[in-house]
Amino acid sequence: MIGFGIAEILILLWIAVSIAALFSLRQRPLNDIARVLWAALIVTVPVLGAIAFWVVDPKAGESGGVG
């Protein structure tokens, strides 16, 4: 019984983190291919895909320079 409750919590966590990452993805200035690839990664890799989205910070590479 307890194991089933933990599984439900993990699934809800995965859904919540994925939705938050997808909403954040909508606001990032990325080209269409990058946006589709990030969305696929966020949805298909449980929790780690969404966490990778925030850790890698895809918009950082588009600045073209330091500062």
VMD Tcl script that builds the backbone (N, CA, C; Angstrom):
set m [mol new atoms 201]
animate dup $m
set s [atomselect $m all]
$s set {name element resname resid chain x y z} {
  {N N MET 1 A 0.810 -1.193 0.000}
  {CA C MET 1 A 0.000 0.000 0.000}
  {C C MET 1 A 0.859 1.265 0.000}
  {N N ILE 2 A 1.885 1.272 0.860}
  {CA C ILE 2 A 2.737 2.454 0.956}
  {C C ILE 2 A 3.514 2.656 -0.339}
  {N N GLY 3 A 3.989 1.564 -0.930}
  {CA C GLY 3 A 4.728 1.657 -2.181}
  {C C GLY 3 A 3.898 2.249 -3.300}
  {N N PHE 4 A 2.614 1.930 -3.310}
  {CA C PHE 4 A 1.723 2.479 -4.333}
  {C C PHE 4 A 1.561 3.986 -4.145}
  {N N GLY 5 A 1.495 4.455 -2.919}
  {CA C GLY 5 A 1.381 5.886 -2.653}
  {C C GLY 5 A 2.623 6.641 -3.092}
  {N N ILE 6 A 3.780 6.052 -2.870}
  {CA C ILE 6 A 5.031 6.675 -3.301}
  {C C ILE 6 A 5.090 6.756 -4.818}
  {N N ALA 7 A 4.636 5.704 -5.493}
  {CA C ALA 7 A 4.623 5.714 -6.959}
  {C C ALA 7 A 3.705 6.810 -7.478}
  {N N GLU 8 A 2.549 6.983 -6.838}
  {CA C GLU 8 A 1.642 8.055 -7.256}
  {C C GLU 8 A 2.271 9.427 -7.070}
  {N N ILE 9 A 2.957 9.616 -5.966}
  {CA C ILE 9 A 3.610 10.897 -5.702}
  {C C ILE 9 A 4.696 11.168 -6.737}
  {N N LEU 10 A 5.478 10.155 -7.092}
  {CA C LEU 10 A 6.528 10.335 -8.097}
  {C C LEU 10 A 5.942 10.656 -9.466}
  {N N ILE 11 A 4.840 10.015 -9.809}
  {CA C ILE 11 A 4.194 10.301 -11.095}
  {C C ILE 11 A 3.665 11.734 -11.111}
  {N N LEU 12 A 3.033 12.157 -10.021}
  {CA C LEU 12 A 2.547 13.533 -9.950}
  {C C LEU 12 A 3.690 14.540 -9.987}
  {N N LEU 13 A 4.805 14.206 -9.340}
  {CA C LEU 13 A 5.987 15.061 -9.383}
  {C C LEU 13 A 6.511 15.181 -10.807}
  {N N TRP 14 A 6.588 14.046 -11.514}
  {CA C TRP 14 A 7.041 14.050 -12.902}
  {C C TRP 14 A 6.146 14.936 -13.764}
  {N N ILE 15 A 4.839 14.806 -13.606}
  {CA C ILE 15 A 3.896 15.604 -14.394}
  {C C ILE 15 A 4.051 17.087 -14.060}
  {N N ALA 16 A 4.140 17.422 -12.779}
  {CA C ALA 16 A 4.243 18.826 -12.380}
  {C C ALA 16 A 5.532 19.466 -12.883}
  {N N VAL 17 A 6.647 18.769 -12.733}
  {CA C VAL 17 A 7.929 19.310 -13.179}
  {C C VAL 17 A 7.951 19.430 -14.701}
  {N N SER 18 A 7.379 18.461 -15.400}
  {CA C SER 18 A 7.346 18.508 -16.862}
  {C C SER 18 A 6.490 19.662 -17.356}
  {N N ILE 19 A 5.338 19.864 -16.746}
  {CA C ILE 19 A 4.472 20.976 -17.146}
  {C C ILE 19 A 5.158 22.312 -16.880}
  {N N ALA 20 A 5.800 22.443 -15.741}
  {CA C ALA 20 A 6.511 23.688 -15.429}
  {C C ALA 20 A 7.623 23.942 -16.447}
  {N N ALA 21 A 8.360 22.905 -16.814}
  {CA C ALA 21 A 9.432 23.065 -17.796}
  {C C ALA 21 A 8.875 23.415 -19.171}
  {N N LEU 22 A 7.754 22.810 -19.549}
  {CA C LEU 22 A 7.159 23.118 -20.852}
  {C C LEU 22 A 6.653 24.556 -20.908}
  {N N PHE 23 A 6.077 25.056 -19.821}
  {CA C PHE 23 A 5.658 26.462 -19.792}
  {C C PHE 23 A 6.870 27.385 -19.859}
  {N N SER 24 A 7.932 27.022 -19.180}
  {CA C SER 24 A 9.157 27.808 -19.240}
  {C C SER 24 A 9.756 27.773 -20.645}
  {N N LEU 25 A 9.659 26.623 -21.306}
  {CA C LEU 25 A 10.167 26.471 -22.670}
  {C C LEU 25 A 9.449 27.406 -23.637}
  {N N ARG 26 A 8.150 27.599 -23.435}
  {CA C ARG 26 A 7.381 28.489 -24.316}
  {C C ARG 26 A 7.900 29.915 -24.284}
  {N N GLN 27 A 8.467 30.317 -23.172}
  {CA C GLN 27 A 8.904 31.705 -23.019}
  {C C GLN 27 A 10.357 31.931 -23.423}
  {N N ARG 28 A 11.081 30.857 -23.743}
  {CA C ARG 28 A 12.484 30.996 -24.127}
  {C C ARG 28 A 12.594 31.319 -25.619}
  {N N PRO 29 A 13.520 32.193 -25.975}
  {CA C PRO 29 A 13.717 32.534 -27.390}
  {C C PRO 29 A 14.578 31.476 -28.094}
  {N N LEU 30 A 13.950 30.400 -28.555}
  {CA C LEU 30 A 14.651 29.315 -29.241}
  {C C LEU 30 A 14.057 29.123 -30.624}
  {N N ASN 31 A 14.858 28.536 -31.523}
  {CA C ASN 31 A 14.297 28.228 -32.836}
  {C C ASN 31 A 13.400 26.999 -32.716}
  {N N ASP 32 A 12.637 26.705 -33.764}
  {CA C ASP 32 A 11.633 25.639 -33.706}
  {C C ASP 32 A 12.237 24.262 -33.461}
  {N N ILE 33 A 13.368 23.973 -34.089}
  {CA C ILE 33 A 13.982 22.654 -33.931}
  {C C ILE 33 A 14.438 22.454 -32.487}
  {N N ALA 34 A 15.089 23.451 -31.914}
  {CA C ALA 34 A 15.540 23.353 -30.526}
  {C C ALA 34 A 14.353 23.207 -29.580}
  {N N ARG 35 A 13.283 23.941 -29.857}
  {CA C ARG 35 A 12.088 23.877 -29.011}
  {C C ARG 35 A 11.463 22.484 -29.049}
  {N N VAL 36 A 11.381 21.892 -30.239}
  {CA C VAL 36 A 10.807 20.544 -30.371}
  {C C VAL 36 A 11.688 19.508 -29.679}
  {N N LEU 37 A 12.997 19.616 -29.847}
  {CA C LEU 37 A 13.905 18.660 -29.207}
  {C C LEU 37 A 13.841 18.767 -27.683}
  {N N TRP 38 A 13.802 19.973 -27.159}
  {CA C TRP 38 A 13.686 20.134 -25.709}
  {C C TRP 38 A 12.355 19.593 -25.205}
  {N N ALA 39 A 11.277 19.868 -25.924}
  {CA C ALA 39 A 9.964 19.362 -25.507}
  {C C ALA 39 A 9.961 17.836 -25.486}
  {N N ALA 40 A 10.559 17.204 -26.500}
  {CA C ALA 40 A 10.619 15.738 -26.543}
  {C C ALA 40 A 11.441 15.206 -25.369}
  {N N LEU 41 A 12.545 15.846 -25.060}
  {CA C LEU 41 A 13.382 15.410 -23.942}
  {C C LEU 41 A 12.644 15.570 -22.613}
  {N N ILE 42 A 11.972 16.684 -22.440}
  {CA C ILE 42 A 11.246 16.950 -21.196}
  {C C ILE 42 A 10.142 15.918 -20.974}
  {N N VAL 43 A 9.438 15.562 -22.042}
  {CA C VAL 43 A 8.303 14.653 -21.905}
  {C C VAL 43 A 8.741 13.199 -21.794}
  {N N THR 44 A 9.785 12.804 -22.507}
  {CA C THR 44 A 10.132 11.388 -22.569}
  {C C THR 44 A 11.075 10.917 -21.461}
  {N N VAL 45 A 11.877 11.798 -20.903}
  {CA C VAL 45 A 12.806 11.390 -19.846}
  {C C VAL 45 A 12.232 11.873 -18.511}
  {N N PRO 46 A 11.707 10.968 -17.718}
  {CA C PRO 46 A 11.035 11.366 -16.474}
  {C C PRO 46 A 11.934 12.186 -15.560}
  {N N VAL 47 A 11.454 13.308 -15.153}
  {CA C VAL 47 A 12.054 14.270 -14.234}
  {C C VAL 47 A 13.420 14.783 -14.707}
  {N N LEU 48 A 14.321 13.910 -15.098}
  {CA C LEU 48 A 15.661 14.345 -15.491}
  {C C LEU 48 A 15.646 15.244 -16.733}
  {N N GLY 49 A 14.723 15.006 -17.662}
  {CA C GLY 49 A 14.633 15.858 -18.845}
  {C C GLY 49 A 14.282 17.287 -18.474}
  {N N ALA 50 A 13.326 17.440 -17.567}
  {CA C ALA 50 A 12.932 18.777 -17.130}
  {C C ALA 50 A 14.042 19.439 -16.316}
  {N N ILE 51 A 14.693 18.680 -15.457}
  {CA C ILE 51 A 15.791 19.236 -14.666}
  {C C ILE 51 A 16.939 19.646 -15.577}
  {N N ALA 52 A 17.232 18.839 -16.580}
  {CA C ALA 52 A 18.294 19.175 -17.538}
  {C C ALA 52 A 17.976 20.469 -18.265}
  {N N PHE 53 A 16.713 20.715 -18.559}
  {CA C PHE 53 A 16.307 21.941 -19.241}
  {C C PHE 53 A 16.728 23.165 -18.440}
  {N N TRP 54 A 16.523 23.119 -17.122}
  {CA C TRP 54 A 16.887 24.270 -16.301}
  {C C TRP 54 A 18.389 24.325 -16.027}
  {N N VAL 55 A 19.048 23.188 -15.919}
  {CA C VAL 55 A 20.479 23.173 -15.636}
  {C C VAL 55 A 21.281 23.649 -16.842}
  {N N VAL 56 A 20.924 23.156 -18.033}
  {CA C VAL 56 A 21.656 23.507 -19.247}
  {C C VAL 56 A 21.380 24.949 -19.645}
  {N N ASP 57 A 20.199 25.459 -19.394}
  {CA C ASP 57 A 19.792 26.818 -19.745}
  {C C ASP 57 A 20.016 27.097 -21.227}
  {N N PRO 58 A 19.110 26.594 -22.084}
  {CA C PRO 58 A 19.301 26.690 -23.527}
  {C C PRO 58 A 19.455 28.104 -24.069}
  {N N LYS 59 A 18.918 29.100 -23.410}
  {CA C LYS 59 A 19.056 30.472 -23.920}
  {C C LYS 59 A 20.444 31.039 -23.714}
  {N N ALA 60 A 21.238 30.471 -22.827}
  {CA C ALA 60 A 22.566 31.004 -22.500}
  {C C ALA 60 A 23.508 30.933 -23.695}
  {N N GLY 61 A 23.384 29.947 -24.540}
  {CA C GLY 61 A 24.277 29.794 -25.673}
  {C C GLY 61 A 24.005 30.769 -26.808}
  {N N GLU 62 A 22.882 31.473 -26.762}
  {CA C GLU 62 A 22.519 32.385 -27.845}
  {C C GLU 62 A 23.008 33.804 -27.645}
  {N N SER 63 A 23.632 34.096 -26.514}
  {CA C SER 63 A 24.028 35.475 -26.234}
  {C C SER 63 A 25.188 35.928 -27.117}
  {N N GLY 64 A 26.030 35.005 -27.537}
  {CA C GLY 64 A 27.101 35.347 -28.453}
  {C C GLY 64 A 28.371 35.851 -27.808}
  {N N GLY 65 A 28.346 36.046 -26.517}
  {CA C GLY 65 A 29.549 36.531 -25.864}
  {C C GLY 65 A 29.375 36.636 -24.377}
  {N N VAL 66 A 30.416 37.097 -23.745}
  {CA C VAL 66 A 30.373 37.243 -22.292}
  {C C VAL 66 A 29.917 38.652 -21.958}
  {N N GLY 67 A 28.973 38.721 -20.990}
  {CA C GLY 67 A 28.523 40.014 -20.493}
  {C C GLY 67 A 27.802 40.767 -21.497}
}
mol reanalyze $m
mol bondsrecalc $m
mol representation Tube
mol addrep $m
